[in-house]
């Protein structure tokens, strides 16, 4: 029997016997509510003050920094590194220099030089102005020299001059 035929038979049976539906509800009418006495309306539920697993918990900048430093210290392959970088740069803030340092060390650990260069490009895209970018570069200069990471501006000085002025390449 097809499901359509079965549905028609079930509907026909319900329509032809309306008292069956009423009998079921009248049987429940004489049941005494015993569970209602167990609930109290005077007590209030209190939630913990700051649950880090709460989806509406606002993470402070210090918690964000500590979490991503730990994430980058545990990176074992390029996929984890790039996933953590995407997550860190997705927030509406610029990661601290300690997070960037941990990310650069992770890039060196997994031997991914292009990602190390792209980290600096990510900083350049996230900061509000060139002065902030220069401050980040100045503070990160020791780790940059230690790991031998060259900035994109230094790798391609001719092509970057037009981009700084807002001109497209090849125009």
Residue, then its C-alpha position, 0 to 999 in steps of 0.5 A: x500500500x502506498x503512503x498516499x493511500x495510507x494517509x487517506x485511510x487514516x484521515x477518513x478514519x479520523x473524520x468518521x469517528x470524531x468522538x474518539x478524539x473527544x473521548x481521549x481528552x475527556x479521559x485526561x480531564x479527571x487527572x489531578x495535577x500533582x506536579x504543579x505543586x513542585x514548582x515555585x514562582x518565588x525562587x529566581x535562577x542565577x547564572x554564573x557571573x562569567x561563563x567562558x562557554x556561554x555563547x554570549x560571553x564577551x571576551x576581553x582583549x587579555x582573554x583573546x590574547x591568551x587564548x590565541x597565544x596558546x592556540x599558536x603554541x599548539x600548532x602542528x601543521x599549516x592547516x592549523x596555522x592558517x585556520x587560527x590566523x583566519x579566526x584571529x583576524x576575523x575579529x574586529x580588533x588587531x591582535x596584539x604583538x604577542x599573538x603576532x609573535x606566537x603566529x610567526x614562531x608557529x609559521x617558522x615551526x611548520x616551515x611556512x614562509x609565505x604565511x609569515x609574510x602574509x601575517x604582516x599583510x594581515x596587520x596592514x589590512x587591519x590597522x586604521x592608518x599607516x602610523x599604526x602599521x609602522x608602530x607594529x612593524x617597529x615593535x615586531x622588528x626583532x622577531x622579524x629579523x630573528x626569523x628572517x621574514x621579509x615584508x612584501x614591501x621589501x620583496x616587491x618595492x616597485x609594485x607596492x609604491x602604486x598600491x600605497x597611493x591607491x592606484x591599481x597595479x598595471x594602471 
